[in-house]
Amino acid sequence: MIPIYCLTLNHKKAPIRVLESFTLTDPQSALIQLKKEGAEECVIVQTCHRVEIYASGSNVSGELLKEFLRNSTNSAYPLEPYAELFEGYDAVRHLFYLAAGLESVIVGETEILHQIRESLERAKILGTAKSTMESVFSAAINCGGVVRRETSISKGSISLGNVVIKIITEKLGSLEGRKLVIIGAGRIGSMVAKSVPRKGTVTIFVANRTYSRAERLASEVGGRAVHFDGLKEVIADADAVVCATSSPHPILKKEDLEGLKLNGLLILDVSNPRGVDEGIKHVGGVELIDFDLISSIAKNNLRVRKKAVKEAERIIEDSLRALIGRLKLGDRKTNFEMLMRWAEVKRREAVDFAFRKCAFTEDQKKVIEEFTYAFMRDIIFSIANSGAKSEGFE
């Protein structure tokens, strides 16, 4: 089996200033360059909270990926204290955990599935993801969907937008009669805006470099679009400001607030790179909450989802065994599928016979169906998986 590596730099170990320094400005060009440097296949998953490089090929190594990321970003920070490297089976497992939402800042959030799917599609278009990466990523995406359908991992306030609005509500006491300014009408800005409760008298202002995008989002949430040159005036009368941009430079600076009479203005920065100048925290009447603090608040989400996490881990391990079985089969896939069909016919006959002989409840039938199928599947996959360890996956 071709070795698979994953180099990840994410919110768990890296502060936002480190993450933004290792952010790839052009993931498409990076994929093409990495292939030139020896990767047979590669995919880059890059979000506000992580930079992850997946690569496979006989010439790929952990050191190659580290050197590639250093050279591609010229970060002033050392990579080792913040990055993690996974190989083979561990790399695949990490991707499955990521797709299931277990690696997210907000455990169980659904946005990561969309981002992984986009990353795969980008690599396929560029020709850097073929049979191996497509199989692994497609299986991870499918597993992520199953986890969300079959567990409560995604129930409740689990998006970054929900957390931001919850923080604002707790800080201000209530959103009633409040004025909220959202800078940035992209994915995160939209998430925050759409998390504001529709009931109540909160007023939402949306500002964006492209005014038409601000108008579109404001229309969707019943808010008002604001031109950038009128932003200072709106902030002067606001209760809270959320900066959710992807600009390479700070959007909100200390001098932007000078001369304003502020009394308890709350500013939350969820941008990547940071969109708010850190000097703003020294402006009187302002409280700045940056992404690192938001991450620490969001960790409480994990404690209340422990049961769902355990259920998700079980589903992931089952899905991993199934994937490894398929990868291991290679050219024997047709024979394996024939064996699975034959085994399923025999299982079906046995189960139907048992159901005719005994009066089972619907719940009991469901348990019997799930147990017999899992038992049949695991026996066949255990045969297919034999030798997987020596081929780089276990």
N, C-alpha and C positions, 0 to 999 in steps of 0.2 A: 504494500500500500504506500502511495506517495505521502511523505511526511507533510503535515499541516502545522503551521505555526501561527500564533496570534500574539502580537505585541499590543498591549493596551495601556493607555494613560487615561485615567478617569477620575471622577469626583471623589472616589473613596480614599485615594492617597494624594492627589494633586490639588492644591489650592487653585482658584480660578486664574490667578496671575501666571501660574505654571502651565495650566491647560492652554491658555490663550497663546502662550509663547511657542507651543508645539503644534498649534493648529495649522493644518495644511491649507494654504491659500487657494490652491487649485488641485483638488482631489483627482480630477480627470487626468491632468498631466502627470500627477504623481503615480497613478496606476500604470500609465504607459512607460514611465521611466523605470519603475520597479520591475516591470517585465523585461526591459532592456538589460537590467542588472542581474537577471538570472531567475526570476520567478516565472514558472510555467503558467500559474494562475494566481490571481490576487484580487482582493476586494477590500475597500476602505470604508469603514463605518465611522462617520464623523458627525457628532452632534454638539450641542452646547456643553455637554457634560463629559464627552469622551472623544478620544482619537484612537481608533483601533485599526490595525493592519493585519489582514489575514492573507497568508501566502503559502503556496505549495510548490514543490519541485525539488529535484535532486540537488540543485545548487543553492537552495534556500537554507538559511540558518538564522538562529536568533540574533547573532552578531550582525548579520547582513541587514536585518530589519532595524536594529538599533542605529546602526551607522546611517542607514537610509533616512530615518526620521531626523537624526541630528543634522545631516547635510541639507535636508529639504526645508528645514525651518530655521537653522542657525540660532537656536534658542541659547540664551545665556545661562540657562539652568542645567544642572547635571540631570541625566535621564534616570540613572539607577535608583535613586531613593523613591521615585514616583511611579515608575513603569513596572508592569508585570509581563512575564513572558510565559505563554502556554504552548505545549507541543503535543501533537497527536491527539489522542483521546481527550486530554484535558482541554485542548484548544476547541474541540468540537463541543464539549460539555459547556465551556464558558459561553459559546455562541448560543446554545440552547437556553441557558440561564438568562442571557441578555434578552433573547426573544420573548421569554416568558415574563419579563418585567422584574425579575429578581435582582438585577444589577442596577436598576434605575434609582435615581434620587428618590422618586416617589414610587415605592414598591407596587408593582401591578399596573403602572400606567400603560396606556395603549399606544401612545405615539411612537414608541421605539419600534414596534412592528412595522409601521409605515416607513420608518427611516431605514430599517434593515432591507425591506423590500426595494426601496429606491436605490440603495447601495448596490444590491445585486443586479438590478436592471441596468444601472450605469455601467457596471463592469461587463455585463453581457454585451451591451452595445459597443463597448470599446474592445471587446474580444479578449478581456483578461479573466473572464469567468467562463469556464466550460463545464465538462462533465462532473469533475470532482466538486468544485465550488458550488455549482448549481444544485447538485444533489444535497450537499451539506446544508446550504442556506435555505433551500426550499423545505427541507425536513424541519429545520429550526423554526421557520415561519409557521409551518403547519402546527408544530408542537405548541408554539406560542398561542395560536388560536384555540387549540384544545384546552390549554390551561385556563384561559379566560372563560371558556364556556362551561367547564366542569368544576371550577373552584370559585370561591368568592374573592379571589385575589384582586379583581378589578372593581369590586363593589364599593360604593362610598366615595369620599372625596380623595381621589387618587391622582388627579392631574396636577401639574405644576400650577396651572391657572387656579385650581381650587385652593391650593395651599397659599398662594399669594393673596387671594381674596380673604381667606381665613385669617391670615396674619393682619391684614388691614383692618378687618372687622374687630379683631381682638384689641388692636392698638387704639382704634378710634372709639371702641365701645359699641358702635352701630354704624351702618351705612346710610341710615335714614337722613335725608337732607344733605348728604355729603357730595362733594365734587371730586371726581376721580379723573386724572389725566393719564392716558396711556400713550407713550411715545414708541412708535413702531407698530405697523399693521401687518407684520409677517406672521409666521406660524405661532410663535410664543405670545406676541401681542394679541393675536386673535383668540388664543386659548384663554388669556386673562380676561379679555373683554367679554367673552361668552360665558365666563364663570360668574360674572356679576349677576346676582338674583334679579329677575325681571320685575318682581314685585317690589314696591317701595319707591322712594323719591330720589334715589341716587342719580346724579347727572354724570354722564361719561363724555369726556372729550378725547378725540383720537387725533394724533399728529403723526405725520409720516413724510419722508422726503418727497415721495410721489403722492401728491395731494389726492389723486383719484383713488388710490388704495385706501387712504384715510377715509374718504367719503364712502367707499364701499363697505368698510368695516363698521363705520359709524351708523350707516343705514341698517346693517344687520342687527345691531344691538340697541337701536333706538337712541344713539348718541349724536354728538355734533363733531364734524370734522374741523380741524384747526390747521391753518398754514403755519409753517415753521417760524416765520417772522412774527407771528402773533402768539408764540408759545409762552414767552415771558409774562405777558399780561394774563394769560389763563392760569399759569402756575401761581401767580401772586394771589389768586383767589381760591386756590385748590386746597383740599385737605390731604390728598395723597397723590403721588406721582409714581407710575410704574414705567421704568425704562426697559424696553425689550427690543433692542436693535441688534444689528449685526455689523454695524459700522466699524471700520478699523480704528476710528478715533472717538474719544469721548464726545457724546452729544450734549450732555449737561455739565457745564463747568461752574466753578465757584463764582466767576465774574457774572454769570448769567443770573445769579440770585442776589447780587449786590444791589443795595438800594431798595430791596423789597421788604415790606414789613411782614415778617413771617412769624407765626405763633403756633408751633406744633405741626409743621409740614412733615409728612412722612414720605420718604423716597425709597423705593425698592428697585434694586438693579438686578435684573435677570438676563442681562445682555451677555453676549460672547462675541468679541472681547468686551470688557467692561465698558458700559456706556456712560457711566457717571464718574466724574473726577472725584477721587478720594478726598480731596481738599474740602468738598462740600460738607463733610461731617463736622467741620470746624465752624460752619456758618451758624450763627445764633438762630434758634427757633426751628432747626432742622434735625430730623433723625434719619440717618442713612442705614438701610439694611441691605447688605450686599449678598451675593449668591452663596458665599461660604456660610453665612449665618442662616440663610434659608435652608441650606442642605442639612445643617445640624438640627433645625426644627423639624424637617421632614423625616429624620431618622426615627422619630416617635411613631411614624406610620408603620414601621416594620414590627414593632412590638405588638400592635393590635392585629397583625395579620399572620401570626405564627402558625396557626392551624392551616390556613390556606397555603402558606409557603411549604409546609410538609407535604400537602396533597400535590402541589405543583412539582415538587422534587420527585415524587413517585412517578408522575406522568412523564417527566423529563427522562428519567432512567429507562422507562419502558420504551420511549421513543428513540432513545440513543441505541438501545439494543436492536431495535428494528432497523435503524439506519445502518449500523455497523454490519448487520446481517446482509443488507442489500449491497453495501459496498464490497463486502467480502466475496459475494457470489460472483461478481464480474461476469464472465462469459457463461456461467451456469445459471444465469437469471431465468431463462426459459424453463429449464428443468425444475428450478426451485418453485416457480409459479405453478407449474403442473402439480408438484407435490403438495403445495398449499391448497390448490383446488380439490385434489383428491382427499386430503385430510379434512377439509371443511365439509365435504359431502358425508364422510364417515361420522364426523362430529355431529352434524345436523341430524343424521339418522338416529344416532344414539340418544340425543337430547329429545327428539320428537317421541321416541319410544318411551322414554322416562316420563314425559309429560302426559302420554296416553294412559300410562299405568297408575300414576299418582296424581292426586288433586293438589297441585301447588298453587300458592297465591302468586299474584303478579310480581310482588317483590322477590319472592323465592325464585321464580322463573328468571328474573333479571340477574340474580346472583349466579344461578347455574349457567346462564348464557355467558356471562362475563368470565366466570372461572374456567369453564371448559375451553373457551376461545383462547384465553391467555395461556392456559396450560399447553394447548396444542401449538400455539405460536412460539412459545418459549422453547419447547423441545426442538422444533425445527430450526429456530434461530441459534440455539446453542450449538447445533451441528455446524451451521454456517459460520459461527463466530470462532470456532476452534482455530487456533493459529493466529487470531487477530493481534494478540499481544506481540508476536514476533514481527508483525508487519506495521507497527508504529501507532496502534490505536489503544493499546492497553499496557 
